[in-house]
Amino acid sequence: MSKTILLLSIIIYLGITLPGCQPSDEQIRKIVKEELASTMDRTAITDANVIGPYSPAQKVGNFVFVSGQIALNQETGLLDNQDIETETKRVLENLMFILRKTGCDSSDVISTNVYLTDINDYAKMNNIYGGYFQEGNYPARVTVQVAALPKNARVEISAIAYKSK
């Protein structure tokens, strides 16, 4: 157990057992923030094309949080949107490109969020999506229909990956 966690445990114990001696919420937040900062490095992954003021991914400790990817062609900056299958494939290629930049691959993905502008595209998207992950090791997933996506995309996918040391 780290010294900070031990200290926090003692402070909380004393605060519970000695009325009036509780640490303030601000003190607890500061201790927790310092502990997290000391145990996890945070790195922005920035070498992929994006269309706004955000990082394509953030690596925090062993976790990688990949921003929602649309079918943006990394070379031309245009949307590959001939059909939902082509668009889904480009989205997943973009996602895998960013994962590789962090030392991860599809087997490290633990969760995805899929956004579709037309839920009727679910089966076609799902058919392509399944080919990017190992059967029996599919990530947890949420799929929802949304009113609109950037650049009139039909599909956007975000992911969380975990790479053990």
C-alpha positions in Angstrom: 0.0 0.0 0.0 1.4 3.4 -0.9 2.3 5.9 1.8 -0.4 8.3 0.4 -3.2 5.8 0.5 -2.1 4.7 4.0 -2.1 8.3 5.1 -5.5 8.9 3.5 -6.8 5.8 5.3 -5.5 7.0 8.6 -6.9 10.5 8.1 -10.3 9.2 7.2 -10.3 6.7 10.1 -9.4 9.5 12.5 -12.0 11.7 11.0 -14.6 9.1 11.6 -13.5 8.2 15.1 -12.7 11.7 16.3 -15.6 14.1 15.7 -14.6 17.5 14.4 -11.2 16.1 13.0 -12.4 15.2 9.5 -10.3 16.3 6.5 -12.1 18.8 4.3 -13.4 17.7 0.9 -10.6 19.9 -0.7 -7.9 18.1 1.3 -9.3 14.7 0.3 -9.4 15.7 -3.4 -5.9 17.0 -3.2 -4.6 13.7 -1.7 -6.4 11.6 -4.3 -5.3 13.8 -7.2 -1.6 13.6 -6.0 -1.9 9.8 -5.7 -3.3 9.4 -9.2 -0.8 11.8 -10.7 2.1 9.8 -9.1 0.9 6.5 -10.4 -0.3 7.2 -13.9 1.4 9.0 -16.8 -0.9 10.8 -19.2 0.1 11.1 -22.9 -1.9 12.7 -25.7 -1.7 10.8 -29.0 -1.8 13.6 -31.6 -0.4 12.2 -34.9 -3.7 11.5 -36.7 -6.0 13.9 -38.6 -8.9 15.3 -36.5 -11.5 18.0 -37.3 -11.6 19.8 -34.0 -9.7 20.8 -30.9 -9.3 17.3 -29.4 -6.7 14.5 -29.2 -7.3 11.4 -31.2 -6.4 9.5 -28.0 -5.2 9.8 -24.5 -3.0 7.2 -22.9 -3.4 7.2 -19.1 -1.4 4.5 -17.3 -2.3 1.2 -19.0 -5.6 2.6 -20.5 -6.0 4.2 -23.9 -9.1 6.3 -24.6 -9.6 6.7 -28.3 -11.8 9.6 -29.5 -14.7 8.8 -31.8 -13.5 8.1 -35.3 -15.3 8.8 -38.5 -14.4 7.6 -42.0 -11.9 10.5 -42.5 -9.3 9.4 -45.1 -6.0 10.3 -43.3 -4.3 11.2 -46.6 -7.0 13.3 -48.3 -8.9 14.6 -45.4 -12.1 13.6 -47.2 -14.8 11.2 -45.9 -14.8 7.7 -47.4 -18.6 7.3 -47.5 -19.6 5.4 -50.6 -21.7 3.1 -48.5 -22.0 2.0 -44.8 -19.6 -0.9 -45.3 -16.8 1.3 -46.7 -17.4 3.9 -44.1 -17.3 1.4 -41.2 -14.1 -0.2 -42.6 -12.4 3.3 -42.8 -13.6 4.1 -39.2 -12.1 0.9 -37.9 -8.9 1.4 -39.8 -8.6 4.8 -38.3 -9.2 3.3 -34.8 -6.7 0.6 -35.3 -4.1 3.1 -36.6 -4.4 5.1 -33.4 -4.3 2.0 -31.2 -1.0 0.9 -32.9 0.5 4.3 -32.1 0.0 3.4 -28.4 1.3 -0.1 -28.7 -2.2 -1.7 -28.6 -4.2 -3.7 -31.1 -7.8 -4.8 -31.3 -7.3 -7.6 -28.7 -6.6 -4.8 -26.1 -9.9 -3.1 -26.7 -12.3 -3.6 -23.8 -15.2 -1.3 -24.8 -16.5 0.6 -27.8 -19.3 3.0 -28.5 -20.9 2.9 -31.9 -23.0 5.8 -33.2 -25.1 5.4 -36.2 -27.3 8.0 -37.9 -29.6 5.2 -39.2 -30.1 2.1 -36.9 -31.2 0.2 -40.1 -27.4 0.1 -40.9 -26.8 -1.9 -37.8 -26.5 -5.3 -39.5 -24.1 -4.1 -42.2 -22.0 -2.2 -39.8 -21.9 -5.2 -37.4 -20.8 -7.5 -40.2 -17.7 -5.3 -40.8 -17.1 -4.5 -37.1 -16.9 -8.2 -36.2 -14.0 -8.8 -38.6 -11.8 -6.4 -36.6 -12.0 -8.2 -33.3 -11.2 -11.8 -32.2 -14.3 -14.0 -31.9 -14.8 -14.8 -28.2 -12.9 -11.7 -27.2 -15.3 -9.0 -28.5 -15.2 -5.8 -26.5 -18.2 -4.6 -24.5 -20.2 -2.3 -26.8 -23.0 0.3 -26.9 -24.7 1.1 -30.2 -27.1 4.0 -30.5 -28.8 5.9 -33.2 -28.0 9.6 -33.2 -29.5 12.6 -35.1 -26.3 13.6 -36.9 -22.5 13.1 -36.9 -19.6 15.5 -38.0 -19.2 15.9 -41.8 -22.5 14.0 -42.3 -20.8 10.7 -41.4 -23.1 7.7 -40.9 -21.0 5.9 -38.3 -18.6 6.9 -35.5 -16.8 4.6 -33.1 -14.8 5.4 -30.0 -12.9 2.8 -27.9 -11.2 2.2 -24.6 -8.3 -0.2 -24.5 -6.2 -1.7 -21.7 -2.6 -2.9 -22.3 -1.2 -4.8 -19.4 2.5 -4.3 -18.8 
